């Protein structure tokens, strides 16, 4: 039995309970039921696979928030070596909601920067539940500029519901800190890879979210606002979070279709927390491959492509979508056929 289960995982939990009872019966009665155990385990695996292949957007948000899901430090300690964490913004304080430091991945030096959550009350308070203060973003920018000075690639791991919205953040200019980070990240002449590993909430994610490649784990989400916040605004009730999640188009597939992310990193059935080693290895291979590709570009090409990449996001054209337009030399299809077309629009454009 897992220590924590999501509501839609109830069928899996019931099967695992039956499996445990069967194994206990085998031990107490000294009866070989290995065939039944194997059959039950296959049924559990199939049920888990079916459930996770058909998750709703709101259920995906729930998976991204799973308390056992690996956080930034978990991945760094698994996929990298010689990690040396650096602290402080050299101006106010050391925000534990954002961590960062030099490490080696595949023998190459990299700079890791990530948002960090806690596992219990004490660590969550220390990390402010993954909601950075202004000094956290200033620390992140200090580390990015340090990496650029030594020509080291930068890897950002994002998992935050958003920047801390309290009055202390406003007093220390949270909006200015995020905006300045976004501005400066377009001028760093080193490869930059952004990966959403859990929650990617609002400006809190964008504060370390500009890069040459934007990747996302399969069950992570990236959105301008949380589903609960959207529901509270549109329907005056957070209970409509599931409806808001569907409307926000925040899942990895939606984001890839809209051209807002470049690649989806697959997770095991059951989510990243069900097999951390497999997820971490998949992430490591993806990061390493992208770094190798970006290293082939000179700084001028990196900066130009990065700028054009983000300028193209959200671009749309009024009128009929290009993928439904008829060529002048081709006969028009019946209206009914055109209305059910499922062709994919060009990346970076919304219709």
N, C-alpha and C positions, 0 to 999 in steps of 0.2 A: 504493500500500500504506500503510495507516495505521501509525503508530509503535507502536500498542498495540491488540490485538484480544482480545475476550473469547472463551472457548471455543465458545459457541454461534454465533459470527459466522463460523465456518470456511467455510460455503457462500458467504458474501458475499466473503470474502477470495479464495477460489478463482476466483470469477467476475471479481473485479477484477484478478487476476493474468492471466487470459486476455485481458481487455480491454487491459491494458498490452502484452501480447505482440502483440496485433492492431495496436495503434497503432504499436508499434516496427516491425512488418513493413511497415506502410503507408509509414513514413518511409524505411526502407532500400531498399525496392523501388520507391518512388515510384508506388504503386498506390492509387487512391481506394477506400477501404472504409468510407466514411462511413455507408452504410446499415447495414452490419454493426455498426459502432460504436454507432450509435443503438439498434439492436435489443439489443445487449449491455447498454447502459446502462439501458434500460427493464427488462430482465430483472434487473439488479442492484437497481434501485429496488423492483421487485415482491418480490424475495426478501427484501430488508431490511424492507419493510413487513409481509410475512407473518410473519417471525420476531418482530418487535417487537410485533405484535398478539397473539401467543400465548406471551409469556414466562411462565415459572413465577415464583412469589414469590422464590425464591432467585436466579434470573436477574435479576430486577428489583433485588434488593439489589446484585448485581454491577455493574449499570449505574449505580446511585446512587454507587458507589465508584470509578467509572472515573477514572483519573488525569488525563484530559484534560477532565473535566467542569468547567464554570465554577464558580468559588467566589464568595463574597459580594462581594469587591472587584471581581471581573470584572463582575458585574451592576451594581454601584453606578457604576462608571466608564462603563458603557454606557448605562444608563437615566437617569442623573442628571447634573447639572452643579454646578460650584462646591462640590465635596465638600471639606470641611475635617475631617480626622481629629483626634479628641481622644484624649488619652492619660492613662493612670494612674487608680488608684482613690483617690488622695489619702491612702493609708494604708500601702501596702506596695510595690507595683510596677505596671508596665504589662504586662499579660498580652496577648501578641500573638495568642493563640488567639481572643480576642474583640476585634473592631474596631468603631468607631462614630464618628459625627460628623454635623454638619449638612450638608445638600445641598439642591439645588432639583430638583424633578421636575415637569415641566409648568409651570414658573414659580412653583411653590409650595414653601415651605420644608418640609422633612421631616427627621426624625432617623432615620438608618440605624444599626442595630445588628446585627452578625452574627458567627457563628463562622467562623473562617478556617483553611484548611489550606495547606500548602506544595506547591510543584511539584517540589522536589528535596530532597536530604538536608539542606542548609543551611537552607532556608526551612521545611522540616518540623520541624526541631529548634527553630527560632525560634518556630514556631506550636504546638509540642508536639503535632504531628499532629492538630490540631483539637480537643484535649482541654483545656478551660479549667481554670485553677486558681481558687481562691476569689476572688482579687483580680480575676479577669476578670469574675465576676458582680457584684462590687462596683463595678467600673468601669461595667458595663452599667447598673446601677441609678442610678448618679450621672448618667449621660447621659440616662436616662429622666426623672428628676426635673428635669433642666435643660430638657428638651423640654417637660415639663408646665408649667414656670414661664412659658415663652413661648407656650404654647398651640399647640405644633407636633405634628403627627401623628407617630407612631412606627412604623417598619417594622422588623421582626425577620426576618433571613434565617438559617435554621438549617441547619447541615451539620456535625454532630459525631457521632462514635461514642459519646460520653458524656463526662462530666466526668473529669478525671484522678484515678485511684483510688489514687495513691501515698500514702506516709506523710506527705509534706510537705503534701498537701491536707488530710489529717486533722488535722495539727498546726495548720493555719490555718482549720479549721472549714468544710469544703466543704459539708456538709449544711446547716449554719446559713445559709450564704450563699445557697444555692439556695432554701431554705424562705423566707427573708426576702424574696428577690426575688419569689417567687410571691405572698406576702402583699401586698407593696407594689404590685404591678402591678394589683391589683384596685381600687386607690384613685387611679390616675392619670386625671384627667378629660379626656383627649384621645383621639382615635381611635388605636387600636392594631391593627396588622395583622401577623400571624405567617405566614411562608411557609417551609415545609420545602423546601429546594432540593436536598438530597442525602440524607445520613443524618440521622435524627432519633432519637438514641439516649438513652433513659432520662432521668434527672433532668438530665443535661447539656443536653438540649433544653428541658426545662420551665423551666430557670432564666431563659430569655428567651422562653418560649413561651406566655404568657398574653396574649390579645388579643380584640378584638371580632370579628375574623374570623380563621379559621385556614385557610390555603390550602396546597396541596401540589402540587409538580410531578408530572407523570404517572408518572415512573419513580423518584421518591423513596420513602422509607419512613419510618415513624414507629412506634416500638416501645418497650416497657418494658425490653427487653433485646435485645442483639444475637442473631442466630440462632446464632452460635458459642457464646455464653455460655449460651443456653438448651439447646443440645445437650449441652454439657459437664455441665449440671446433671441433665437428664432421662435422657440415655443414656450419660453418662460418656465421651463421645467427640465431639469437634468435627466429625468427619466426617459427622455427621448434621445438619449445618447446613441442608441443603435441606429436610429433614423438619420441622425446627423453624421455618423461615421460613413454611412452609405453615400450620403450626398456630398461629402467632402472629397471623395475619390482619393483616399489617403493610403491605399494598400500598395504594395510593391509593384503589382501588375499595372495598376492604374497609373502610377508614377512613371513606369517605363514606357507605357503607351503615350503619355503626354510629353515624353522627352525630358523629364525632370531628373531622372537618374539614368545612368549608363548601363548598369548591370545588376541583376538580382543574384545574390549568393544563396544557393539552396541550403535548407536546414533539414535535419532528419525528421521523419514523422514523429510528432510529439513536441517539436520545437527545439531550439538550441539547448535548452536545459536538459533534454532527455539524453543527449550524448554530447557533452561539451568538447571532448577531444576531437570527435569527427567534425564538428562545426568549426572549431579553432583551426584545424588542419585545412579545411576548405577555404576559410578566410585567409590563412597564411599564403596558400598557393595563389589565390586571386590577387592579393596585395602585391606579392612578389612579381607576378606576371605584369601587372600594370606599371609597377615601378620600372621594370626592365624596358617596357615599351616607351615610357615617358623619358627615360634617360637618353634615348636616341635623338630627342629634340633639343635644339639649342635654346637658351633663355628667351630670345626674342620670339621664337615660335611658341614656346610655352605660354608666355604672357598674352600673345595675340589670340591664341586658341581659347585660352581661359576667358578672356574678355568677351569674345564672340559667342562662346558657349552660353554664358549667363545672359547676354543681351538677347539671345534668341528665345529664352524661356518666357512663356506667356504670350508670344506673338500669335496673333490670329488675324484672319481676313474676313470681312463681311461678304455675304453672298453664299453661293453654293460651294460646298467643299470641293477642292480640286480633284479628289479621288472619285467624285460622282459626275464630274463634267465629261461631256462626250467630245471625242475628237471630231474635228470638222469633216473628216473624210470617212467617218464610220456612221452607219445608220443608228438612230436612237433606239435604245432598249425600251420595252414597255414600261410605263410608269410604275407598275407594281414591282417589277424587278429592281428598279433603281431604288425604290423605297426600302428594300430589305438588304441592300448592299452592306457587307460587313468588312469591306476593305479597310486597311489601316491607314490613317492619315499620315503625312510626312512627320518625322520626328521633330519635336520642337514647336509644332503648330497645333492649335486647338480649333476644332470646328464646332 
